[in-house]
Amino acid sequence: MTATTSTIYPDMTTTTSARFLTLNIFIRPPFIKNNLSDYKDSRLKYFIRYVLPRYDVVALQEAFAFGSIRKDILICKARKMGFNYHIESMRKNICDWSIDGGLLILSKFKIVDSAKLEYERGVHSDWFAAKGALHARLELNPSTHLDLFTTHTQASYGPPPPTLTDSATKVRFRQFSKLHDFIAFRANLPTGASSPVIPILLAGDLNVDASQHVPPPTQPSSGASEEYEAMMKVLRGDSIEDLPASERRIPLLVDSVREQLGYHPVTYGDVQLGPDGVIEPAETVLTAKMDQGTVQSLDRLLFCEAAEVEGEAEGERKQQGLAEGEVRQERYRIRIAKTAVEKFLVKDEKDVTDILPFTQVSDHYGISAVIELSFV
């Protein structure tokens, strides 16, 4: 957890709402590219100018620090916009035989507590990245907090969909199990409780395609894939084959985007109708050729509302340092008021006058959320 020593703007507080974004920004280390170029520098400049100012808290994946200063430029520019706090994956060097996990949380709200989790080494090219998760406890106002987690898990390499017995899938599910334990521990979730004292928001690229892929590819998937259903069980603390149930469950963890939209939106490998009416890949500059047009739903915003408590919960009393009989501070309930898939298409940005070599800010779409507070 880091705050700049000399801030331009005071720490943000709110009793009404806040704007959140999660995005796999696709800023990989130097010399790695899918096609002609990843246009890392120009996309980062575009993101800083046109995307970052719209939000109060941003969770990024694939914002790698290894081998370049791009991440430092982003953090520095963000501070000048009021993002006084950030937490990032542990930085690595060549002696570690790995690169960093590429995670970054930028926040205009004070981060009062934070932690990092590093998963087991992945397989295939993921072996080189120290993937993991971040936790930031955000102080939305003096009496209201939110536990934000972000992660980027093991990817699958090969024709989709992967099987549950695939080596990459097995690694990914062990990571989900570690992530659940990390969330339960950091959220101080007591055994037997159905909800946390502080609401939980899990955002990131979970690398599980939720779509069932019922034709046509232009039709969004209202059903869920087998792997998605298994992932949700593990993240809630339920058992699946080879992974036992957790003593501390999060049964009310929900997919906010699926809940609001009624389907699993495409966030990677989208398609569009071409001039001749034929379905074609929507993005070909950044996306790997084998993934173009695969219409996958990989990115998530999962939310668990805080428990509604009659009087004072013991856990909350201890967290606020209250003695018996003391009255707690004003409390606000937090809910996800609105979610949206953010394509960040260059053609939709009216202020862009330059001719840019890319059509969207990343190979992934982002997911945004408006968090609303209401007085309890």
VENWO-V975569 format. One line per field, one symbol per residue. psi: psi as a letter, one per 40 degrees, with the letter a starting at -180 (. if undefined). burial: # if it has 9 or more other C-alpha atoms within 8 Angstrom, else .. A space follows every 50 residues. Layout:
psi = ???
burial = ???
//
This chain:
psi = hhiidhidiihiiieciihihhhhefgiiiehidbdiefddddddddddd ddeeidhhhiifgidheieddddddddddeeegeiiiiihiiideefiii eeihhhheihheiiiihhiihaiaeedehgiaiihhhhgdidehihhhii ihihiihihiiiieeiddddddddddddddddddddefhiheieiidhih hhiagefhheiefhiieehihdiiiddddddddddeeiiihehiiidhig dehihddddddeihihehfiiihideehhihdheddhideeheegigdii hhihiiihhhbhiddddddefhiheihiiiihhhihdhiihhdfhdeehd ehdihieieidieiiihiihhihih.
burial = #.....#...#...#.#############....##..#.#..##.###.# ###.############...##..##.#############..##....### ###########..#.##.#.###..################.######## ####.......#.....#################..#.#...######## ###########.....#..##..##.#####.########..#.##.### .##.#####...###########......#########...######### #######........##....#.....#..####.#..#.#..###.... .......#################..
//
